[in-house]
């Protein structure tokens, strides 16, 4: 049995997805998305939402988690209003 934990962000903060196996407490990082080092300050950076969604979908399909706890980011996509 696996429990997933997600912390989302839109831009300057990191987004991460980790899982914990209940039988022994093993923790696995499934993804971390953050602005690359030395990214120019004047160039906007966004978390690649489609990539994050793809990893979440894959992990759900492969591991069938028993719980999913999430702290979504406070940002919204300007084009479709979806939360990051």
C-alpha positions as CSV (number, residue, x, y, z in Angstrom):
1,X,0.0,0.0,0.0
2,X,1.3,3.4,-1.0
3,X,0.3,6.9,0.2
4,X,1.1,9.9,-2.0
5,X,1.9,13.4,-1.0
6,X,1.9,16.4,-3.4
7,X,3.0,20.0,-2.9
8,X,2.2,22.2,-5.9
9,X,3.3,25.6,-7.1
10,X,3.0,27.7,-10.2
11,X,6.4,29.4,-10.7
12,X,9.1,30.3,-8.1
13,X,8.5,27.6,-5.6
14,X,9.1,23.9,-6.2
15,X,6.4,21.3,-6.9
16,X,7.0,17.7,-5.7
17,X,5.4,14.3,-5.6
18,X,6.5,11.7,-3.1
19,X,5.1,8.4,-1.9
20,X,5.4,6.4,1.3
21,X,5.0,2.6,1.4
22,X,3.0,1.8,4.5
23,X,4.5,-1.7,5.1
24,X,8.0,-0.4,5.9
25,X,8.0,3.4,5.6
26,X,10.1,3.5,2.4
27,X,9.8,7.0,0.8
28,X,10.2,7.4,-2.9
29,X,10.4,10.7,-4.8
30,X,8.4,10.5,-8.0
31,X,9.1,14.0,-9.2
32,X,10.5,17.4,-8.3
33,X,9.9,20.4,-10.6
34,X,11.6,23.7,-9.8
35,X,13.1,26.7,-11.5
36,X,16.5,25.7,-12.8
37,X,19.6,27.3,-11.2
38,X,20.8,30.5,-12.9
39,X,17.4,31.0,-14.6
40,X,17.3,34.6,-15.7
41,X,15.2,36.7,-13.4
42,X,13.6,38.6,-16.3
43,X,12.4,35.3,-17.9
44,X,9.2,33.9,-16.5
45,X,9.4,30.2,-15.5
46,X,6.3,28.0,-14.9
47,X,6.0,24.5,-13.5
48,X,5.3,22.2,-16.5
49,X,1.8,21.3,-15.5
50,X,1.3,18.8,-18.3
51,X,4.4,16.9,-17.2
52,X,3.4,16.9,-13.6
53,X,-0.1,15.7,-14.5
54,X,1.5,12.9,-16.6
55,X,3.6,11.7,-13.7
56,X,0.7,11.8,-11.3
57,X,-1.4,9.8,-13.7
58,X,1.4,7.2,-14.3
59,X,2.0,6.8,-10.5
60,X,-1.8,6.3,-9.9
61,X,-2.0,3.7,-12.7
62,X,1.1,1.8,-11.6
63,X,0.9,1.9,-7.8
64,X,-2.9,2.4,-7.1
65,X,-2.3,4.5,-4.0
66,X,-4.6,4.1,-1.0
67,X,-4.5,7.9,-0.2
68,X,-3.4,11.1,-1.9
69,X,-2.7,14.2,0.2
70,X,-2.2,17.5,-1.7
71,X,-1.2,21.1,-1.0
72,X,-2.0,22.7,-4.3
73,X,-0.3,25.9,-5.3
74,X,-2.2,29.2,-5.0
75,X,-1.6,30.1,-8.6
76,X,-4.1,29.7,-11.5
77,X,-3.4,29.3,-15.2
78,X,-4.4,32.4,-17.1
79,X,-5.6,30.5,-20.1
80,X,-8.0,27.9,-18.5
81,X,-8.3,29.0,-14.8
82,X,-7.0,25.6,-13.6
83,X,-5.1,25.6,-10.3
84,X,-1.4,24.7,-10.3
